[in-house]
Amino acid sequence: MTQAQALSIMKTGVNVYLTGSAGSGKTYLLNQYIDYLKKHSIAVAITASTGIAATHMKGMTIHGWAGIGIKEKMTEYDLEALTEKPYLWTRFSGARVLIIDEISMLSGKFLDTLDRICRAFKRKPTLSFGGIQVILCGDLFQLPPVTKRDEIVSQVIDSDAWKTMGMVMCYLTEQHRQDDEAFTEIL
C-alpha cells in the first residue's frame, strides 16, 4: 500500500497498525498524519516505546505519557493512584488520537495495561482505549519487547487489547530510502 492510501485510512478514525520494511516511510507518514491532526485541531498524543524514537517525532515515551514509568502492569491501587494526578486527567481528557511508534519493543502485557488506563481516564470502560484512536507503528520483526531475564515474551499482537481494537493493517510497500533492490530485500 502507498503512503497516500494509508493516510486516507488513518483519517477515517479507525485503529491502525502501520508497518513496512525499513525505508518505507513509516515515521514520515506518522509526521504527515500528525500535521493533518494539528491543522484540524484534533488533539494527538505523540509517543514511542523509546526516548530516541519519541524525539524523532517531537513526542515522549508512552510510559511517560501514560504516567506509569517503568511499570509493565498495574494493580487496582496503582491505577487509583494514577487517577489522583490532575495533569494526567488533562492529558487524557484532551487526547483523541494516540500514536505509538516502535511498537515492537512493547509487550502484550503493557498494551493491555495501557488499554485499561485509557478506559479509566476516558471514563469509557466498554470502549477499546476509551474510544481514543490508536495508531501503532513499527515492524514486529525488528527489536523484541523489553523483558526481564527469563520472562516469557509476549508481543502486542498477543494482547487482549489487540484482539478488541478492530485493528486495520497498513503495510507500506514503497521504498523511499534505498534504490538497490537486493539490499532492500535483505532489509
ABEGO torsion letter per residue (X at the ends): XBAAAAAAAAAAGBBBBBBEBBGAGAAAAAAAAAAAAAAAGBBBBBBBABAAAAAAAGBBBAAAAAGAEABABBBAAAAAAAAABAAAAAAAAABABBBBBGAAABBAAAAAAAAAAAAAAAGBAABBGGGBBBBBBEBAABBBBBBBBGBBBBBAAABAAAAAAGBBBBBBABBAABABAAAAAAX
